Amino acid sequence: MEQRRTRRFTLQLPVSITRYGTERITQPGLTKNISSGGILFTSEREPDTGASIEYVINLSGPPEQGVSLRCIGKVLRASPSESGGPAYDIAATLERYEFVRPED
């Protein structure tokens, strides 16, 4: 039986990858599960394992009213998604984060 250090929550939330390593990008995705230490999400682009990653999770509501979580971590693994299509399941750590609100 697999034992995890932190509880995972199955949540499907929009996520936007804003940086892989030193490359600035805008890549949409969708979370599969989240814990206090990491995230599993789908994306169309496969990142390099071990690379730094920055991503923003939209927690609620439309972007102009909602709250987002800007996160920085490292890519732990990436594998072809079982959901089909040109997508990858990407596991990444959640090392630092900050809540962000739309600018007034």
ChimeraX commands (.cxc) that place a marker at each C-alpha (Angstrom):
marker #1 position 0.00,0.00,0.00 radius 0.5
marker #1 position 1.33,3.40,-1.01 radius 0.5
marker #1 position 1.76,5.90,1.81 radius 0.5
marker #1 position 2.04,9.61,1.11 radius 0.5
marker #1 position 3.32,12.24,3.48 radius 0.5
marker #1 position 0.52,14.67,2.67 radius 0.5
marker #1 position -3.12,14.26,1.73 radius 0.5
marker #1 position -4.00,14.73,-1.94 radius 0.5
marker #1 position -7.16,16.50,-3.04 radius 0.5
marker #1 position -8.71,15.59,-6.38 radius 0.5
marker #1 position -9.43,18.97,-7.96 radius 0.5
marker #1 position -9.84,19.97,-11.58 radius 0.5
marker #1 position -8.81,23.62,-11.76 radius 0.5
marker #1 position -7.35,25.67,-14.60 radius 0.5
marker #1 position -3.59,25.99,-14.39 radius 0.5
marker #1 position -1.27,28.09,-16.53 radius 0.5
marker #1 position 2.40,27.24,-16.76 radius 0.5
marker #1 position 4.34,30.50,-17.00 radius 0.5
marker #1 position 7.93,29.23,-16.95 radius 0.5
marker #1 position 9.88,26.02,-17.66 radius 0.5
marker #1 position 13.47,26.44,-16.53 radius 0.5
marker #1 position 14.54,29.85,-17.83 radius 0.5
marker #1 position 12.02,29.88,-20.70 radius 0.5
marker #1 position 8.95,32.12,-20.25 radius 0.5
marker #1 position 5.85,30.50,-21.76 radius 0.5
marker #1 position 2.08,30.52,-21.53 radius 0.5
marker #1 position 0.81,26.94,-21.51 radius 0.5
marker #1 position -2.69,26.09,-20.25 radius 0.5
marker #1 position -3.42,22.92,-18.33 radius 0.5
marker #1 position -5.78,21.34,-15.83 radius 0.5
marker #1 position -5.01,20.05,-12.35 radius 0.5
marker #1 position -5.76,16.44,-11.45 radius 0.5
marker #1 position -4.80,16.57,-7.78 radius 0.5
marker #1 position -3.09,18.90,-5.36 radius 0.5
marker #1 position -1.38,18.46,-2.00 radius 0.5
marker #1 position 0.56,20.82,0.25 radius 0.5
marker #1 position 3.77,19.53,-1.32 radius 0.5
marker #1 position 2.93,19.22,-4.99 radius 0.5
marker #1 position 0.58,19.04,-7.93 radius 0.5
marker #1 position -0.37,16.66,-10.72 radius 0.5
marker #1 position -1.69,18.33,-13.85 radius 0.5
marker #1 position -2.09,17.80,-17.57 radius 0.5
marker #1 position -0.40,19.89,-20.24 radius 0.5
marker #1 position 0.25,19.57,-23.97 radius 0.5
marker #1 position 3.99,20.15,-23.59 radius 0.5
marker #1 position 6.41,17.73,-21.95 radius 0.5
marker #1 position 8.90,19.48,-19.64 radius 0.5
marker #1 position 12.35,18.27,-18.68 radius 0.5
marker #1 position 12.44,16.28,-15.45 radius 0.5
marker #1 position 14.22,18.25,-12.74 radius 0.5
marker #1 position 13.58,21.61,-14.43 radius 0.5
marker #1 position 12.29,24.58,-12.45 radius 0.5
marker #1 position 8.66,25.38,-13.13 radius 0.5
marker #1 position 6.38,28.29,-12.33 radius 0.5
marker #1 position 2.62,27.88,-12.60 radius 0.5
marker #1 position -0.55,29.72,-11.63 radius 0.5
marker #1 position -3.65,27.90,-10.39 radius 0.5
marker #1 position -6.99,29.70,-10.75 radius 0.5
marker #1 position -8.78,28.85,-7.49 radius 0.5
marker #1 position -12.19,30.38,-8.11 radius 0.5
marker #1 position -14.35,32.55,-10.28 radius 0.5
marker #1 position -13.58,34.49,-13.42 radius 0.5
marker #1 position -9.99,35.81,-13.62 radius 0.5
marker #1 position -11.05,39.41,-12.93 radius 0.5
marker #1 position -12.77,38.41,-9.65 radius 0.5
marker #1 position -11.09,35.22,-8.53 radius 0.5
marker #1 position -8.02,34.39,-6.52 radius 0.5
marker #1 position -5.04,32.60,-8.00 radius 0.5
marker #1 position -2.09,30.81,-6.49 radius 0.5
marker #1 position 1.31,31.51,-8.09 radius 0.5
marker #1 position 3.64,28.57,-7.41 radius 0.5
marker #1 position 7.29,27.72,-7.95 radius 0.5
marker #1 position 8.63,24.18,-7.89 radius 0.5
marker #1 position 10.48,21.48,-9.82 radius 0.5
marker #1 position 9.24,18.92,-12.33 radius 0.5
marker #1 position 9.37,15.45,-10.76 radius 0.5
marker #1 position 8.10,13.40,-13.70 radius 0.5
marker #1 position 6.11,13.59,-16.92 radius 0.5
marker #1 position 4.36,10.78,-18.77 radius 0.5
marker #1 position 1.86,10.51,-21.61 radius 0.5
marker #1 position -1.64,11.15,-20.26 radius 0.5
marker #1 position -4.05,8.24,-20.06 radius 0.5
marker #1 position -6.87,10.61,-21.07 radius 0.5
marker #1 position -5.70,10.48,-24.68 radius 0.5
marker #1 position -4.70,13.22,-27.05 radius 0.5
marker #1 position -1.35,15.02,-27.17 radius 0.5
marker #1 position -1.17,15.59,-23.43 radius 0.5
marker #1 position 1.18,14.74,-20.57 radius 0.5
marker #1 position 0.57,14.13,-16.88 radius 0.5
marker #1 position 3.12,16.24,-15.04 radius 0.5
marker #1 position 4.01,15.94,-11.35 radius 0.5
marker #1 position 5.71,18.96,-9.81 radius 0.5
marker #1 position 6.66,20.10,-6.35 radius 0.5
marker #1 position 5.10,23.12,-4.68 radius 0.5
marker #1 position 8.07,24.75,-2.97 radius 0.5
marker #1 position 6.91,28.38,-2.76 radius 0.5
marker #1 position 3.59,30.06,-3.39 radius 0.5
marker #1 position 1.76,33.34,-3.08 radius 0.5
marker #1 position -1.88,34.32,-3.45 radius 0.5
marker #1 position -2.52,36.83,-6.20 radius 0.5
marker #1 position -5.62,38.87,-6.94 radius 0.5
marker #1 position -6.42,40.76,-10.13 radius 0.5
marker #1 position -5.07,44.29,-10.13 radius 0.5
marker #1 position -7.66,47.00,-9.51 radius 0.5
marker link #1:1,2 radius 0.2
marker link #1:2,3 radius 0.2
marker link #1:3,4 radius 0.2
marker link #1:4,5 radius 0.2
marker link #1:5,6 radius 0.2
marker link #1:6,7 radius 0.2
marker link #1:7,8 radius 0.2
marker link #1:8,9 radius 0.2
marker link #1:9,10 radius 0.2
marker link #1:10,11 radius 0.2
marker link #1:11,12 radius 0.2
marker link #1:12,13 radius 0.2
marker link #1:13,14 radius 0.2
marker link #1:14,15 radius 0.2
marker link #1:15,16 radius 0.2
marker link #1:16,17 radius 0.2
marker link #1:17,18 radius 0.2
marker link #1:18,19 radius 0.2
marker link #1:19,20 radius 0.2
marker link #1:20,21 radius 0.2
marker link #1:21,22 radius 0.2
marker link #1:22,23 radius 0.2
marker link #1:23,24 radius 0.2
marker link #1:24,25 radius 0.2
marker link #1:25,26 radius 0.2
marker link #1:26,27 radius 0.2
marker link #1:27,28 radius 0.2
marker link #1:28,29 radius 0.2
marker link #1:29,30 radius 0.2
marker link #1:30,31 radius 0.2
marker link #1:31,32 radius 0.2
marker link #1:32,33 radius 0.2
marker link #1:33,34 radius 0.2
marker link #1:34,35 radius 0.2
marker link #1:35,36 radius 0.2
marker link #1:36,37 radius 0.2
marker link #1:37,38 radius 0.2
marker link #1:38,39 radius 0.2
marker link #1:39,40 radius 0.2
marker link #1:40,41 radius 0.2
marker link #1:41,42 radius 0.2
marker link #1:42,43 radius 0.2
marker link #1:43,44 radius 0.2
marker link #1:44,45 radius 0.2
marker link #1:45,46 radius 0.2
marker link #1:46,47 radius 0.2
marker link #1:47,48 radius 0.2
marker link #1:48,49 radius 0.2
marker link #1:49,50 radius 0.2
marker link #1:50,51 radius 0.2
marker link #1:51,52 radius 0.2
marker link #1:52,53 radius 0.2
marker link #1:53,54 radius 0.2
marker link #1:54,55 radius 0.2
marker link #1:55,56 radius 0.2
marker link #1:56,57 radius 0.2
marker link #1:57,58 radius 0.2
marker link #1:58,59 radius 0.2
marker link #1:59,60 radius 0.2
marker link #1:60,61 radius 0.2
marker link #1:61,62 radius 0.2
marker link #1:62,63 radius 0.2
marker link #1:63,64 radius 0.2
marker link #1:64,65 radius 0.2
marker link #1:65,66 radius 0.2
marker link #1:66,67 radius 0.2
marker link #1:67,68 radius 0.2
marker link #1:68,69 radius 0.2
marker link #1:69,70 radius 0.2
marker link #1:70,71 radius 0.2
marker link #1:71,72 radius 0.2
marker link #1:72,73 radius 0.2
marker link #1:73,74 radius 0.2
marker link #1:74,75 radius 0.2
marker link #1:75,76 radius 0.2
marker link #1:76,77 radius 0.2
marker link #1:77,78 radius 0.2
marker link #1:78,79 radius 0.2
marker link #1:79,80 radius 0.2
marker link #1:80,81 radius 0.2
marker link #1:81,82 radius 0.2
marker link #1:82,83 radius 0.2
marker link #1:83,84 radius 0.2
marker link #1:84,85 radius 0.2
marker link #1:85,86 radius 0.2
marker link #1:86,87 radius 0.2
marker link #1:87,88 radius 0.2
marker link #1:88,89 radius 0.2
marker link #1:89,90 radius 0.2
marker link #1:90,91 radius 0.2
marker link #1:91,92 radius 0.2
marker link #1:92,93 radius 0.2
marker link #1:93,94 radius 0.2
marker link #1:94,95 radius 0.2
marker link #1:95,96 radius 0.2
marker link #1:96,97 radius 0.2
marker link #1:97,98 radius 0.2
marker link #1:98,99 radius 0.2
marker link #1:99,100 radius 0.2
marker link #1:100,101 radius 0.2
marker link #1:101,102 radius 0.2
marker link #1:102,103 radius 0.2
marker link #1:103,104 radius 0.2
view
